[in-house]
Amino acid sequence: MRAMGETGRRDAALLGSDLILGSRLRAALARAGIALHQAPGSEGLPASPLVFVDLNSDVDARIEAISRITAGSPERIVVGFCDHDADGIRRRAMAAGATRVVANRHLAEAAARLAGDRA
């Protein structure tokens, strides 16, 4: 199965504004030929089949966004990422519908694995 977005290209979306984590994610996905579209809020988020959500800030709004994303498109893969010791955030994101939640330090690895699975 290919991660095809509205443009017909393989793509993914990032709900978040952290430049460092965003660039790491972009680089990991680019190696697999997947374009990353970043939006600081859910209003500008494209309808990509693979969505990453930064849970390091704006936690309540982003967990609410996970609920909306998965309610409207349950087939979308939603991956949250946060600090390794943020168990409460991880549980809330999973309860909201996230497919998985990874530690920040494992984001690039998880993205590469998902990109390979979706190729």
Backbone hydrogen bonds in HBPLUS format (Angstrom, degrees):
<---DONOR---> <-ACCEPTOR-->    atom                        ^
c    i                          cat <-CA-CA->   ^        H-A-AA   ^      H-
h    n   atom  resd res      DA  || num        DHA   H-A  angle D-A-AA Bond
n    s   type  num  typ     dist DA aas  dist angle  dist       angle   num
A0004-MET N   A0002-ARG O   2.96 MM   2  5.59 120.4  2.33 110.1  93.3     1
A0011-ASP N   A0003-ALA O   3.00 MM   8  6.09 136.9  2.19 140.4 153.5     2
A0005-GLY N   A0009-ARG O   2.94 MM   4  5.86 163.3  1.96 161.8 163.5     3
A0008-GLY N   A0005-GLY O   3.05 MM   3  5.48 165.7  2.08 116.2 120.7     4
A0035-ALA N   A0010-ARG O   3.15 MM  25  6.46 165.3  2.17 143.6 139.3     5
A0012-ALA N   A0035-ALA O   2.82 MM  23  6.20 143.1  1.95 163.2 171.7     6
A0037-HIS N   A0012-ALA O   2.93 MM  25  6.30 157.0  1.98 146.1 152.6     7
A0013-ALA N   A0050-LEU O   2.91 MM  37  6.39 155.7  1.97 155.5 163.5     8
A0052-PHE N   A0013-ALA O   2.78 MM  39  6.13 163.1  1.80 154.9 160.2     9
A0014-LEU N   A0037-HIS O   2.83 MM  23  6.11 151.6  1.91 150.7 151.0    10
A0039-ALA N   A0014-LEU O   2.86 MM  25  6.19 161.4  1.90 175.0 177.9    11
A0015-LEU N   A0052-PHE O   2.81 MM  37  6.20 165.3  1.83 163.9 167.2    12
A0054-ASP N   A0015-LEU O   2.96 MM  39  6.16 174.1  1.96 161.1 162.3    13
A0016-GLY N   A0039-ALA O   2.94 MM  23  6.10 148.8  2.04 142.0 150.4    14
A0022-GLY N   A0018-ASP O   2.96 MM   4  5.84 149.6  2.06 140.0 149.8    15
A0023-SER N   A0019-LEU O   2.93 MM   4  5.98 150.5  2.01 138.2 145.3    16
A0024-ARG N   A0020-ILE O   3.05 MM   4  6.34 155.1  2.11 149.6 156.3    17
A0025-LEU N   A0021-LEU O   2.98 MM   4  6.15 161.9  2.01 149.3 154.2    18
A0026-ARG N   A0022-GLY O   2.87 MM   4  6.00 162.0  1.90 147.1 152.6    19
A0027-ALA N   A0023-SER O   2.98 MM   4  6.07 159.2  2.02 143.5 148.5    20
A0028-ALA N   A0024-ARG O   3.03 MM   4  6.25 161.8  2.06 148.0 152.8    21
A0029-LEU N   A0025-LEU O   2.99 MM   4  6.20 163.2  2.02 156.0 160.2    22
A0030-ALA N   A0026-ARG O   2.84 MM   4  5.93 152.5  1.92 146.0 154.5    23
A0031-ARG N   A0027-ALA O   3.20 MM   4  6.40 150.3  2.30 146.3 151.6    24
A0032-ALA N   A0029-LEU O   2.92 MM   3  5.26 142.2  2.07 105.8 117.3    25
A0034-ILE N   A0029-LEU O   2.97 MM   5  5.09 167.0  1.99 136.6 134.4    26
A0033-GLY N   A0030-ALA O   2.87 MM   3  4.79 161.3  1.91 105.8 110.9    27
A0044-GLY N   A0041-GLY O   3.35 MM   3  6.11 143.3  2.49 118.7 124.1    28
A0045-LEU N   A0042-SER O   3.28 MM   3  5.04 164.6  2.31 101.9 105.9    29
A0077-ILE N   A0049-PRO O   2.93 MM  28  6.24 166.9  1.95 161.6 158.4    30
A0051-VAL N   A0077-ILE O   2.79 MM  26  6.11 170.9  1.80 169.9 173.1    31
A0079-VAL N   A0051-VAL O   2.75 MM  28  6.19 163.4  1.78 162.6 167.8    32
A0053-VAL N   A0079-VAL O   2.80 MM  26  6.11 153.3  1.87 144.5 148.6    33
A0081-PHE N   A0053-VAL O   2.98 MM  28  6.37 140.1  2.14 165.5 162.8    34
A0055-LEU N   A0081-PHE O   2.84 MM  26  5.63 163.9  1.87 163.0 164.7    35
A0062-ARG N   A0058-ASP O   2.95 MM   4  6.09 156.5  2.01 157.8 165.6    36
A0063-ILE N   A0059-VAL O   2.85 MM   4  6.01 151.8  1.92 156.2 163.5    37
A0064-GLU N   A0060-ASP O   3.01 MM   4  6.17 155.0  2.08 144.3 151.5    38
A0065-ALA N   A0061-ALA O   2.92 MM   4  6.15 143.8  2.05 135.8 146.3    39
A0066-ILE N   A0062-ARG O   2.99 MM   4  6.25 146.3  2.10 138.5 146.5    40
A0067-SER N   A0063-ILE O   3.20 MM   4  6.57 155.1  2.27 145.0 150.3    41
A0068-ARG N   A0064-GLU O   3.11 MM   4  6.51 156.3  2.17 147.9 153.9    42
A0069-ILE N   A0065-ALA O   2.82 MM   4  6.02 165.4  1.84 157.6 161.6    43
A0070-THR N   A0066-ILE O   2.97 MM   4  6.09 171.1  1.98 155.2 157.2    44
A0071-ALA N   A0067-SER O   2.93 MM   4  5.91 146.4  2.04 141.2 151.0    45
A0072-GLY N   A0068-ARG O   3.08 MM   4  6.14 157.9  2.13 147.2 151.6    46
A0073-SER N   A0069-ILE O   3.12 MM   4  6.15 139.0  2.29 139.0 149.9    47
A0076-ARG N   A0073-SER O   3.01 MM   3  5.71 167.2  2.02 125.5 129.7    48
A0099-THR N   A0078-VAL O   2.72 MM  21  5.20 143.2  1.85 139.5 152.2    49
A0080-GLY N   A0100-ARG O   2.96 MM  20  6.39 154.8  2.02 152.9 155.4    50
A0102-VAL N   A0080-GLY O   2.90 MM  22  6.36 156.1  1.96 151.0 149.8    51
A0082-CYS N   A0102-VAL O   3.13 MM  20  6.65 147.7  2.24 153.3 163.1    52
A0104-ASN N   A0082-CYS O   2.80 MM  22  5.28 136.7  1.99 142.2 145.6    53
A0086-ALA N   A0083-ASP O   3.23 MM   3  5.46 164.1  2.26 118.7 117.6    54
A0090-ARG N   A0086-ALA O   2.98 MM   4  6.24 162.3  2.01 154.9 160.6    55
A0091-ARG N   A0087-ASP O   2.92 MM   4  6.15 161.9  1.95 151.6 155.6    56
A0092-ARG N   A0088-GLY O   3.02 MM   4  6.23 162.0  2.05 147.4 152.3    57
A0093-ALA N   A0089-ILE O   2.92 MM   4  6.09 161.1  1.95 154.8 159.7    58
A0094-MET N   A0090-ARG O   3.03 MM   4  6.24 159.8  2.08 150.0 155.4    59
A0095-ALA N   A0091-ARG O   2.93 MM   4  6.12 156.9  1.99 148.3 155.1    60
A0096-ALA N   A0092-ARG O   2.96 MM   4  6.14 135.9  2.16 139.0 150.9    61
A0098-ALA N   A0093-ALA O   3.00 MM   5  5.60 165.1  2.03 148.9 144.6    62
A0097-GLY N   A0094-MET O   3.09 MM   3  5.19 149.6  2.18 100.1 109.4    63
A0106-HIS N   A0103-ALA O   2.82 MM   3  5.36 154.2  1.89 118.8 127.3    64
A0107-LEU N   A0104-ASN O   3.11 MM   3  5.26 169.2  2.12 114.0 116.1    65
A0110-ALA N   A0106-HIS O   2.93 MM   4  6.10 162.2  1.96 155.3 160.5    66
A0111-ALA N   A0107-LEU O   2.87 MM   4  6.06 160.0  1.91 155.7 161.6    67
A0112-ALA N   A0108-ALA O   2.93 MM   4  6.12 160.7  1.96 148.9 153.9    68
A0113-ARG N   A0109-GLU O   3.01 MM   4  6.21 156.8  2.07 146.2 152.7    69
A0114-LEU N   A0110-ALA O   2.91 MM   4  6.12 164.4  1.94 150.9 155.1    70
A0115-ALA N   A0111-ALA O   2.79 MM   4  5.94 158.6  1.83 150.9 157.6    71
A0116-GLY N   A0112-ALA O   2.99 MM   4  6.15 152.6  2.06 142.6 149.4    72
A0117-ASP N   A0113-ARG O   2.99 MM   4  6.27 150.9  2.08 145.4 153.7    73
A0118-ARG N   A0114-LEU O   2.96 MM   4  6.12 138.6  2.14 145.5 156.3    74
A0119-ALA N   A0116-GLY O   3.40 MM   3  5.27 161.1  2.44  97.8 103.3    75
